[in-house]
Amino acid sequence: MCMLLRTEILKLFYSKFRSFNELQRLTIPEIVKGKNTLIVAPTGAGKTESAVIPVLNRILEIKENTDSKGILTLYITPLRALNRDLLSRLYWWCENLNISIAVRHGDTPKSERIKQSKIPPEFLITTPETLQVLFMGKRIKEHLKAVRFVIIDELHELLDDKRGVQLSLGLERLVNFAGEFQRIALSATIGDVDLAAKFIFGNREYSVIKWYEKKKYKIEVIYPHDINKDDEKLAKQLGWHPKIVWSLRKMKEILNSVRSAIVFVNTREMAELLTSRFKKLYPDLPVEIHHSSLSREVRERNEKLLKEGKLKAIIATSSLELGIDIGHVDVVIQYTSPRQVSRLVQRVGRSKHRLEETSEGYIITLDPDDYAESLGIKNKIG
């Protein structure tokens, strides 16, 4: 590894980490050689550093040997909130290596967009949608001609919906505009690795680094078999179904036993409804909401409050499913079946995020079908 990376990169790495892990030892040589690479590894395995460190190494070489100006690297992520986290994590690297970095998405202020058009960052974090928008800007479009590397994070989130198709078309459009570039994709959960690789690389040559150290999960599925008279009485007063009161009571019992948690739901409507019910039934319990339709200011405030320990829980949709830095989370509660094994793995993995820790989660079910499906999903995880 020391032979492949520049001295300044190694010095920074060892100031932050003890040593390269197995995934990084497998991945970095492939990327340094310029190979298109798909990295598949569990949450907390160090995928981001595995992809970014060799790319930063190549950027320094390019800057040293050419007078290339413009955006050299695009880091494409599915969520705007994830962009903010990545900017924070990567700023330290880029600042110390004298590489300019910025974020660009729908929440980016106009003043910042103008600045990027005049003085482009060498490393730009963006979303699939904003990649398309960049082609429409008269100035910023010209800066895309310099692109040499594209990193796609959380690939599994893009494979089976229209955003993935949009990204795939955007990358081919970028090839026509900037020429071929190195593609690096990251994912924690992919069923058909070869199909995913073909989707993102097309007919180009590529390497797949698939590394797994067994991540441990402790998941309990809870069914409303113990609705009591107090639940029924309170439900009658509020005009709710007794199962609703029961589920809120169960979640409160879990929350009272931990420092912080994320409660995941499957829709924005349910996030709004569950939050309002919590505030009505337990007004002293510090709980807030998080989903993509909220303003940037509200999302950032609630992320910050949870990270600072001022909230007991955030009730969220998939907007908090990925690797956003919200500090330590003790447990994840899934309200009703998550419907997919990969989704539950991703969500429960947000608790005790480190690879060596056991992630803990609960699924609160409301009817027999929901219970049976949730048990099946849990048993698939093991």
C-alpha positions as CSV (number, residue, x, y, z in Angstrom):
1,M,0.0,0.0,0.0
2,C,2.8,2.4,0.8
3,M,4.2,2.0,-2.7
4,L,0.9,2.9,-4.3
5,L,-0.1,6.0,-2.3
6,R,1.7,9.4,-2.0
7,T,3.5,10.3,1.2
8,E,1.0,13.1,2.0
9,I,-1.9,10.7,1.7
10,L,-0.3,8.1,3.9
11,K,0.6,10.7,6.5
12,L,-3.0,11.9,6.7
13,F,-4.4,8.4,6.8
14,Y,-2.2,7.3,9.7
15,S,-3.0,10.5,11.6
16,K,-6.7,9.3,11.6
17,F,-6.6,5.5,11.4
18,R,-4.3,2.8,12.8
19,S,-4.0,0.8,9.6
20,F,-5.7,-0.1,6.3
21,N,-8.4,-2.7,6.8
22,E,-8.8,-5.8,4.6
23,L,-11.4,-4.1,2.3
24,Q,-9.1,-1.1,1.7
25,R,-6.1,-3.4,1.0
26,L,-8.2,-5.2,-1.7
27,T,-9.8,-2.1,-3.2
28,I,-7.2,0.7,-3.3
29,P,-4.7,-1.0,-5.7
30,E,-7.5,-1.7,-8.2
31,I,-8.6,2.0,-8.2
32,V,-5.1,3.3,-8.3
33,K,-4.6,1.3,-11.4
34,G,-7.5,3.1,-13.0
35,K,-10.0,0.2,-13.1
36,N,-13.7,0.6,-13.0
37,T,-14.6,-0.9,-9.6
38,L,-17.7,-2.0,-7.7
39,I,-17.2,-2.3,-4.0
40,V,-19.8,-4.4,-2.0
41,A,-19.3,-4.5,1.7
42,P,-21.3,-4.1,4.9
43,T,-22.3,-0.9,6.6
44,G,-19.3,0.5,8.6
45,A,-16.7,-1.4,6.6
46,G,-14.9,1.8,5.3
47,K,-16.2,1.8,1.7
48,T,-16.1,5.6,1.4
49,E,-12.4,5.8,2.3
50,S,-11.7,2.8,0.1
51,A,-13.0,4.7,-2.9
52,V,-12.0,8.3,-2.0
53,I,-8.4,7.8,-0.9
54,P,-7.1,6.4,-4.2
55,V,-9.1,9.0,-6.2
56,L,-7.5,11.9,-4.1
57,N,-4.2,10.3,-4.8
58,R,-4.9,10.4,-8.5
59,I,-6.1,14.0,-8.3
60,L,-2.8,15.1,-6.8
61,E,-0.9,13.4,-9.6
62,I,-3.0,15.1,-12.2
63,K,-2.5,18.5,-10.6
64,E,1.2,17.9,-10.4
65,N,1.6,16.9,-14.0
66,T,-1.0,19.0,-15.9
67,D,-2.6,22.4,-15.6
68,S,-6.1,20.8,-15.8
69,K,-8.9,23.1,-14.5
70,G,-12.5,22.1,-13.7
71,I,-14.4,19.4,-11.9
72,L,-12.1,16.3,-11.7
73,T,-14.4,14.1,-9.6
74,L,-18.1,13.7,-9.2
75,Y,-19.4,12.0,-6.0
76,I,-23.0,11.1,-6.7
77,T,-25.2,10.1,-3.7
78,P,-29.0,9.4,-3.6
79,L,-29.8,11.8,-0.7
80,R,-29.2,15.5,-0.2
81,A,-28.7,14.9,3.6
82,L,-26.0,12.4,2.8
83,N,-24.2,15.1,0.8
84,R,-24.0,17.3,3.8
85,D,-22.4,14.5,5.8
86,L,-20.0,13.6,3.1
87,L,-18.9,17.2,2.7
88,S,-18.1,17.3,6.4
89,R,-16.2,14.1,6.3
90,L,-14.3,14.8,3.1
91,Y,-13.5,18.4,3.8
92,W,-10.8,17.4,6.2
93,W,-9.0,15.3,3.6
94,C,-9.4,17.9,0.8
95,E,-8.3,20.9,3.0
96,N,-5.1,19.1,4.0
97,L,-4.4,18.1,0.5
98,N,-5.2,21.5,-1.1
99,I,-8.0,20.0,-3.2
100,S,-11.1,22.2,-3.5
101,I,-14.5,20.5,-2.6
102,A,-18.1,21.6,-2.7
103,V,-21.7,20.2,-2.6
104,R,-24.4,20.9,-5.3
105,H,-28.0,19.9,-5.1
106,G,-31.5,21.4,-4.9
107,D,-30.8,23.1,-1.5
108,T,-27.6,24.8,-2.6
109,P,-28.0,28.6,-2.4
110,K,-27.9,30.6,-5.6
111,S,-24.8,32.5,-4.4
112,E,-22.9,29.2,-4.0
113,R,-24.0,27.9,-7.4
114,I,-22.7,31.1,-9.0
115,K,-19.4,30.7,-7.2
116,Q,-19.1,27.1,-8.4
117,S,-19.8,28.2,-12.0
118,K,-17.0,30.8,-11.8
119,I,-14.5,28.8,-9.7
120,P,-15.3,25.1,-10.0
121,P,-14.4,22.7,-7.2
122,E,-12.1,19.9,-8.1
123,F,-14.3,17.5,-6.1
124,L,-18.1,17.9,-6.3
125,I,-20.7,16.0,-4.3
126,T,-24.1,15.9,-6.0
127,T,-27.2,13.9,-6.7
128,P,-28.5,12.0,-9.8
129,E,-31.0,14.8,-10.5
130,T,-28.5,17.6,-10.1
131,L,-26.1,15.9,-12.5
132,Q,-28.7,16.4,-15.2
133,V,-29.1,20.1,-14.2
134,L,-25.4,20.7,-14.4
135,F,-25.6,20.1,-18.2
136,M,-28.0,23.0,-18.5
137,G,-25.7,25.6,-16.9
138,K,-23.7,27.6,-19.4
139,R,-20.5,27.9,-17.3
140,I,-20.7,24.8,-15.0
141,K,-21.3,22.6,-18.1
142,E,-17.9,23.6,-19.4
143,H,-16.2,22.5,-16.2
144,L,-17.6,19.0,-16.6
145,K,-15.2,18.4,-19.5
146,A,-12.5,17.9,-16.9
147,V,-14.2,15.0,-15.1
148,R,-11.9,12.0,-14.7
149,F,-13.6,10.1,-11.9
150,V,-17.2,9.4,-10.9
151,I,-18.0,7.7,-7.6
152,I,-21.6,6.4,-7.1
153,D,-22.6,5.8,-3.5
154,E,-25.4,3.6,-2.2
155,L,-25.8,2.0,-5.6
156,H,-28.6,-0.4,-4.5
157,E,-30.8,2.6,-3.8
158,L,-30.7,3.5,-7.5
159,L,-30.9,0.1,-9.2
160,D,-34.6,-0.5,-9.2
161,D,-36.2,2.9,-9.7
162,K,-36.3,5.7,-12.3
163,R,-33.5,7.6,-10.6
164,G,-31.1,4.8,-11.5
165,V,-32.2,5.0,-15.2
166,Q,-31.7,8.8,-15.0
167,L,-28.2,8.3,-13.6
168,S,-27.3,5.7,-16.2
169,L,-28.3,8.0,-19.0
170,G,-26.6,11.0,-17.3
171,L,-23.3,9.1,-17.1
172,E,-23.4,8.2,-20.8
173,R,-24.3,11.8,-21.6
174,L,-21.2,12.8,-19.6
175,V,-19.0,10.4,-21.6
176,N,-20.2,12.1,-24.8
177,F,-19.3,15.4,-23.3
178,A,-16.1,14.7,-21.3
179,G,-14.8,11.4,-22.7
180,E,-14.4,8.2,-20.7
181,F,-13.8,8.4,-17.0
182,Q,-13.2,5.9,-14.2
183,R,-16.3,4.7,-12.5
184,I,-16.4,3.5,-8.9
185,A,-19.7,2.3,-7.2
186,L,-20.3,1.5,-3.6
187,S,-23.1,-0.6,-2.0
188,A,-23.8,-2.5,1.2
189,T,-26.5,-4.8,-0.1
190,I,-26.8,-6.1,-3.7
191,G,-28.4,-9.4,-4.7
192,D,-27.1,-9.8,-8.2
193,V,-23.6,-8.2,-8.2
194,D,-22.9,-8.9,-11.9
195,L,-26.2,-7.4,-13.0
196,A,-25.5,-4.3,-10.9
197,A,-22.0,-4.0,-12.4
198,K,-23.4,-4.2,-15.9
199,F,-26.0,-1.5,-15.1
200,I,-23.4,1.0,-14.0
201,F,-20.4,0.0,-16.2
202,G,-22.1,-1.2,-19.3
203,N,-19.8,-3.1,-21.6
204,R,-16.7,-1.6,-20.0
205,E,-14.2,-3.7,-18.1
206,Y,-14.5,-3.7,-14.4
207,S,-13.5,-5.3,-11.1
208,V,-15.8,-6.4,-8.3
209,I,-14.5,-6.2,-4.7
210,K,-17.0,-8.1,-2.6
211,W,-16.0,-8.4,1.1
212,Y,-18.0,-9.5,4.0
213,E,-17.2,-9.7,7.7
214,K,-20.4,-11.0,9.3
215,K,-22.3,-8.1,10.8
216,K,-24.3,-9.1,13.8
217,Y,-28.0,-8.0,14.2
218,K,-30.4,-8.4,17.1
219,I,-33.9,-7.9,15.9
220,E,-37.2,-8.5,17.8
221,V,-40.6,-8.6,16.1
222,I,-43.4,-7.4,18.5
223,Y,-47.1,-8.2,18.0
224,P,-50.0,-6.6,19.9
225,H,-51.0,-9.6,22.0
226,D,-50.9,-7.7,25.3
227,I,-53.3,-4.8,24.8
228,N,-54.5,-3.9,28.3
229,K,-57.6,-2.1,29.7
230,D,-55.6,1.2,30.0
231,D,-54.8,1.0,26.3
232,E,-58.5,0.5,25.5
233,K,-59.6,3.3,27.8
234,L,-57.1,5.8,26.4
235,A,-57.9,4.8,22.8
236,K,-61.6,5.4,23.4
237,Q,-60.8,8.9,24.8
238,L,-58.6,9.8,21.8
239,G,-60.8,8.2,19.2
240,W,-57.9,5.9,18.1
241,H,-57.8,2.1,17.6
242,P,-56.4,0.3,20.7
243,K,-53.5,-1.1,18.6
244,I,-52.3,2.5,18.0
245,V,-52.1,3.3,21.7
246,W,-50.5,-0.1,22.3
247,S,-47.8,0.6,19.6
248,L,-47.0,4.0,20.9
249,R,-46.7,2.6,24.5
250,K,-44.4,-0.1,23.3
251,M,-42.2,2.4,21.4
252,K,-42.1,4.7,24.5
253,E,-40.9,1.7,26.6
254,I,-38.1,1.0,24.2
255,L,-37.1,4.7,23.9
256,N,-37.0,5.1,27.7
257,S,-34.4,2.3,27.9
258,V,-32.0,3.9,25.5
259,R,-30.2,7.2,24.9
260,S,-31.3,7.7,21.3
261,A,-33.1,6.0,18.5
262,I,-34.5,6.3,14.9
263,V,-38.1,5.2,14.3
264,F,-38.4,4.3,10.6
265,V,-41.7,4.4,8.8
266,N,-42.5,3.6,5.1
267,T,-44.2,6.8,4.0
268,R,-44.0,10.5,4.6
269,E,-47.7,10.5,5.5
270,M,-47.0,7.9,8.3
271,A,-44.0,9.9,9.5
272,E,-46.3,13.0,9.9
273,L,-49.1,11.0,11.5
274,L,-46.9,9.1,14.0
275,T,-45.0,12.2,15.0
276,S,-48.3,14.1,15.8
277,R,-49.6,11.1,17.7
278,F,-46.4,10.9,19.8
279,K,-46.6,14.6,20.6
280,K,-50.3,14.3,21.6
281,L,-49.9,11.2,23.7
282,Y,-46.4,11.9,25.2
283,P,-45.8,15.7,24.9
284,D,-42.7,15.5,27.2
285,L,-40.9,13.0,25.0
286,P,-38.5,14.8,22.8
287,V,-39.3,13.4,19.3
288,E,-39.0,15.1,15.9
289,I,-39.6,14.2,12.3
290,H,-37.3,13.8,9.2
291,H,-38.3,13.3,5.5
292,S,-37.3,14.7,2.2
293,S,-40.2,17.0,1.8
294,L,-39.2,19.1,4.8
295,S,-37.1,22.2,4.3
296,R,-33.3,21.8,4.5
297,E,-33.3,24.0,7.7
298,V,-35.7,21.6,9.5
299,R,-33.9,18.5,8.4
300,E,-30.5,19.9,9.5
301,R,-31.9,21.1,12.8
302,N,-33.4,17.8,13.7
303,E,-30.2,15.9,12.6
304,K,-28.2,18.2,14.8
305,L,-30.5,17.8,17.8
306,L,-30.3,14.1,17.7
307,K,-26.6,14.1,17.3
308,E,-26.3,16.4,20.3
309,G,-28.5,14.1,22.5
310,K,-31.3,16.7,22.7
311,L,-33.8,14.3,21.1
312,K,-34.8,10.8,22.2
313,A,-35.8,9.8,18.7
314,I,-36.3,11.0,15.1
315,I,-39.3,9.5,13.2
316,A,-38.0,9.2,9.6
317,T,-38.6,7.7,6.2
318,S,-35.7,6.5,4.0
319,S,-34.2,10.1,4.3
320,L,-32.2,8.8,7.3
321,E,-31.6,5.3,5.9
322,L,-28.2,5.9,4.6
323,G,-24.9,6.9,6.0
324,I,-25.7,10.4,7.4
325,D,-23.6,11.3,10.4
326,I,-26.2,11.7,13.2
327,G,-23.9,10.4,16.0
328,H,-24.5,7.3,18.1
329,V,-27.9,5.6,17.8
330,D,-28.6,2.8,20.3
331,V,-31.5,1.2,18.6
332,V,-33.7,1.3,15.5
333,I,-37.5,0.8,15.6
334,Q,-39.3,-0.1,12.4
335,Y,-43.0,0.7,12.5
336,T,-44.8,-2.0,10.5
337,S,-43.0,-4.4,8.1
338,P,-40.2,-2.8,6.1
339,R,-41.3,-5.0,3.1
340,Q,-37.7,-5.8,2.0
341,V,-34.8,-7.6,3.7
342,S,-32.2,-5.2,2.3
343,R,-34.2,-2.2,3.6
344,L,-34.3,-3.7,7.2
345,V,-30.6,-4.5,7.1
346,Q,-29.8,-0.9,6.0
347,R,-32.1,0.6,8.6
348,V,-31.2,-1.5,11.6
349,G,-27.5,-1.0,10.6
350,R,-27.9,2.6,11.5
351,S,-27.8,1.6,15.2
352,K,-24.4,0.8,16.7
353,H,-22.9,1.6,13.2
354,R,-19.5,0.1,13.7
355,L,-18.8,-3.2,12.0
356,E,-17.8,-4.9,15.3
357,E,-20.9,-3.9,17.2
358,T,-24.2,-5.7,17.2
359,S,-27.0,-3.5,15.6
360,E,-30.3,-3.7,17.5
361,G,-33.8,-3.3,16.1
362,Y,-37.4,-3.8,16.8
363,I,-40.3,-4.2,14.3
364,I,-43.6,-3.1,15.7
365,T,-46.4,-5.0,13.9
366,L,-50.1,-4.3,14.0
367,D,-51.8,-7.4,12.4
368,P,-51.2,-11.1,11.7
369,D,-50.1,-10.5,8.0
370,D,-47.7,-7.7,9.1
371,Y,-46.3,-10.0,11.9
372,A,-45.8,-13.0,9.6
373,E,-44.0,-10.9,6.9
374,S,-41.8,-9.2,9.5
375,L,-40.8,-12.6,11.0
376,G,-39.9,-13.9,7.5
377,I,-37.7,-10.8,6.8
378,K,-36.0,-11.1,10.2
379,N,-35.3,-14.8,9.7
380,K,-33.7,-14.0,6.3
381,I,-31.2,-11.8,8.1
382,G,-30.4,-14.5,10.6
